[in-house]
Amino acid sequence: MRHPYRCMTRALVGMLAIGCMISGCEKPGSLAGLPPVLTATTFPSAVGTHWVYHVVDTRTGFEDTVDVSIISEDSDTSGVYVADWVCSFRLGTNHPDTIEVTRLADTMTFDHCPSRTYDSTDLPYQRIVFPVALGEGWGNPICLRGYDTSLVQSYELASTPTKVFRAYYIETWLIPIAHGELKHAELWLARNVGMVRAVITRGWNGPDNVHVWTLLSYHIGAQ
């Protein structure tokens, strides 16, 4: 005699399988369909915007909490947008680091020059060229190092401790020329939120350090 619950379970599995054949099932982490384009207007840039990240060094196990805030913004007569972002590590450093962010036309640049030694006050951002869409890519002329390369690889689900975001996954390959410099960066960007996750690999002529950034909370200032 067949167990009634076993029959019900088999029937349910069969219905789900048929549903996947008809409508298509998404792979874990991926999103089906045409994703919305990430433009400069859907990337947070207003004063009062604040993000809190958890950062861990996977080699040493060191963990920290990072506050990132936009404290000023302005546009000059030529249409160049300029903003100051402040990045403060609660444990790793005892002083905030101010990063100048500029946007001209479709390109947003995060000024880490002249230092390229990805220290504890460097944000994972390098350069973003809008619109961000699947298959798009750009070069990153950084200081005297030449061009690094970024590519929008996918549009997928990015998990954080408090929320799952629909985000663009951007991969950047860099050319390290000194110990401790960036060599590979993975960035997940969500519309109207910004960076929700990042995996940063740095190192040259020695063991790599991998820093993982995960968004804990955020507040977007009024545009």
N, C-alpha and C positions, 0 to 999 in steps of 0.2 A: 504493500500500500504506500502510495506516495504521500509525503508529508505536505500538508496544504501550504505551509509557509515557504517551503522550498520551491514549490510550484509558483507561488506569487513572486518570489525573488527572481526566478528564471524569467518569468514574464516581464518583470520590470527591466531587467538587464536587456532583454530583447527589444523592448520599446525604446530604450536609450540608444541602443546600437542603430536601430532604424532611424531615429532622430538625427544621429550624427551623419548617417549616410545621406540624408535629405538636405540638412541645413549646413553641415560641415562643423567640425569641432576644433576649437582653437588649441594649439599646443600650450603647455604651461609656460607662462611668461610672454607669449606672443599675442598679438591682436590682429584679428582678421579685418578686412575692409580697408578703405582708403582713409588714412589718418588725417587729422586737421594739421594744417601747416603752422609752424611756430614762427611768428613774425616779431619784429621789434616792438610792436604795440602790445603783444601778449607776453612779453618778457618783463618782469618787474623792474622798474627803474626809478620809482618815486621815493622821495625822502620819507623816512619813517618805516620803510621796509626792513624787516628784521628776521633773520633765520638763526636757528640753533641746531648745531650738528654734533653728533658723536663721532669722534675720530679715534681709530685704533691703529697702531703700528703692529702688523702681524708678525714681524720678526722678533721684536722685543717684548710685545705684549702691552706696551704703554698705551693708556687710554686717556682721553681728554674730552672736554666739552668746549665747543667753539661758538662764539657769538659773532655774527656778521650783520652789520647794519649799514644802510645808506644814510649818510648824515648831511650831504649837500648835493645839489644838482644845478646845472645852469646850461644855457645854450648861447653860443656867441653869434655874431652877425653872419658868419659863414655857414651856420647850421650845424656846427659841431656840438654835440651833447657831451658835457663833462660832469662827472660825479665823483664824490669821494666815498669809498667803502671802507669801513673799519672792521678789522678782523682781530678778535681777542681770544686767545687761549686762556682758559681759567687756571690751568695748572702748569702748562709747558713754558709760558713766558709771563713776565710780569709787566708787559707794556703792550698796548694795542698797536697794530700796524695799519697805516693808512695806504690804500691802493687807489690810484687814479684810474677811473674807467672812462673811456671815451667812445663815442659812437658817431661815425661819419657815414652818412647814407645807410648802407646795409651792413656795415662792419662794426662790431663792438670789440674793443681791445682792452685788456687788463694789463696795466703797466707794472711788470715785475722787474724791469731793467733798472740799473745795470746788473743787479745780482741775479744769476740764473741757478743758484744752488738750492732750489726748493727746500727752504728751511721751514721751521714750524709756523711761520707767519704767512706763508704763501697759500693762496687759494688754489683749488684745482683748476679753475678757469684758465684758459689760455687766450683763445680768440674765437669769436662766434660770428659767422656770416649768415645774415638772414636773407630770405626765409630758410628755416631749417626744415628740410623735407627728405624723405627716403631717397638714398642714392646720391644726395648732394655731398660735396666736399670742398675743401679749401686749403690753401697753404698758409703757414704761419711764419711770417718773417720776424724772427725773434732776435734782436740785438745783432751780433755779428756771426750768428751761427748758421745763417741761411734759412731754408724753408723746412719746416716740419709739415706734416700732412694730417689733416682731420677728415673723417668720413662718417656720414650718418648711416649707420649699419642697419638699424631696425626701429620699429615702434612697438613697445612692449610694456608689460606690467613690471613696475619697480616697487618692491616691498620695503617699507620702513616699519619701525616699531608701532606706529600709530595709524598708518594708512597705506593703502596700495594705490600708486599713481599710474596713470597712463603717460608714458614718457618716451622721448626719443633717446636712443642709445648711440652716443657719439664716441668713436675711437680715434685717438691721436697717437701717432708715432713720432717720437722726437729723437734728436741726434745729440746725445750727451757728449760734452767735450771736457768735462771736469768731474771730479768725484762728487757724488751727491746730486747730480743734475737729473731732471726728469728724462725718462726714456720711453715711457708708455703711460697713457692716460685713458681711462674709461669714464664717461660722464653720462648721466641720465638727466635730461631736462624735461620738465613738465610745463605745459602752457599755464600762464598766470601764476606760476609758483617759482620757477627757476630750477636750480640744481637740487635733486632729491637724493642722489646717491653718486658716489665717485670712487674709483679705485685707481690710485696713483702709484706708479712704480718708479723709483729713482735709484740711481747707482751707476757707477762706472769703475771698472778695474777693481771690483770687489763684490761682496754680497749685496743683493738688492734689498731695499727697504720698500715695503708695500703698505701704503696708508689707505684705509677704507673710511670714507666719509658717509654718514647716514643722517638724513634729516630727522630731527626730533620734533620741532615745532616751527611755525612761521607766522608772520603777520605782514600783509602786503599794504603798503602805504597808499593813500589816495592819489590817483593820477591827476 
